[in-house]
C-alpha cells in the first residue's frame, strides 16, 4: 500500500513539474523576423524605365530602401510609393518592425537600355566575313604558335569598360581594389586585386541581381555562390570545379578568343583593312608602339611611371567603341592555359584541365609589347591577386 502511495505521489510531482515548465515557456515572448521584401517587377534587363513596387508580408513592417547599391539601414529612405527606375540601378530593401528582427536584405538590379545590355557592346561574329589570315568565316589570332589556329565565333556582348570598383562594390559589397589607385576617384577606376575566382563569383551574383540565369556552377553545388562550400575559392586546385553553361544568358568572362577578336576591332576593323594588333589603323605591336598612348595607359605614359590604375574610358576606344582593351589592368578570361591547337574551331573555350588561367591586354605597369592585343599571359594561378589585374564581362546574344 505504501509503495502504491509513493508511486502516486511521484507521478503527481512529475505532472506538476511538466505543467510548470510548460507554463513558463508559454509566457516567454517569441522573437520573430520580418519577412524579406519583394520587388515587382523583378530585377532584369528592360527596354524602358520601370515602376517598381516593394511589398512585405509582415503586417506593420516599415520598408526602407536604397538605390545606390549600399545596404539599407534604419536611417535609409522609407518606401511609400512605387520607385521609378529610369537608368541602370541596383535596388535594395529591408523590413523593420518594433520588437522584431529586421528582414534579410532584398536586392535586385534593373538594367535599362534596350536590346544591348547597359554598358555592353554588341560584337558581330565571324560568319560570312573573309579574314586574312583565317579565311571565310574564320578569325586567326596570328600570334606565334597560332598561325594554324582558325576560329569561328558567334555574336556576343562584351563590356564597354573594365568592371569598375564602384560596380564591384555594389554587387560584392566589398572592394579589394584601390591600393594602386591614386589618381582621381578610385571608384571610377577598374577593379583590381581580384582573383579569377572573384571574377567568377561577381558574374553569377550580378546575373542573379538582374534575374538572369547564371553561367557558372561549382561542382554539384549549383549556381548560387551562397551555397558553394567554404574554401571553394581559396585553393588553385578548385578552379576546374567551376563549369560554364555557355547557353545561359547571365554574365560571364569572355573566352580568350572572344576577347582578342573584340580587342582587334572585329568586323569593323576587318572592313577598314586594319585587322590584327591595330587600333583604328595604328599599329601597337612589338617595340614600335606608334600611338599606343592614345589608346592605353601603360608604363610609358603612366606618369610618374608605375603610379597605378586610371579612370576607365579616359583613352580613345577601338573600332568597336571598347575602352582600355590594352593597358590599365590585365583582364582575366575564362580559358585554361594551353598551346594553340591546329585546325578550325567554333567558339572554342579551351581545355577542361590544367594549372593556370589566362590574362590578356597588359596594364598600367606593362611595357608596350605586353599591351598588344595578341599577347597571352598564361602562367597565372586562379587565386592570384594583383594591383594591375582586373576583368571585364561578356554575355551571349539570346
Beta strands, then each sheet from edge to edge (+ up, - down):
strand 1: 38-40
strand 2: 44-46
strand 3: 50-55
strand 4: 62-66
strand 5: 77-78
strand 6: 83-85
strand 7: 89-96
strand 8: 106-112
strand 9: 120-123
strand 10: 130-131
strand 11: 135-136
strand 12: 139-140
strand 13: 149-152
strand 14: 156-159
strand 15: 216-218
strand 16: 242-244
strand 17: 252-253
strand 18: 278-279
strand 19: 282-283
strand 20: 330-336
strand 21: 343-346
strand 22: 357-360
strand 23: 376-380
strand 24: 389-390
strand 25: 393-396
sheet 1: 1+ 3- 6+
sheet 2: 2+ 8+ 7- 4+ 5-
sheet 3: 9+ 14- 25+ 17-
sheet 4: 10+ 11-
sheet 5: 12+ 13- 21-
sheet 6: 15+ 16-
sheet 7: 18+ 19-
sheet 8: 23+ 22- 20+ 24+
end
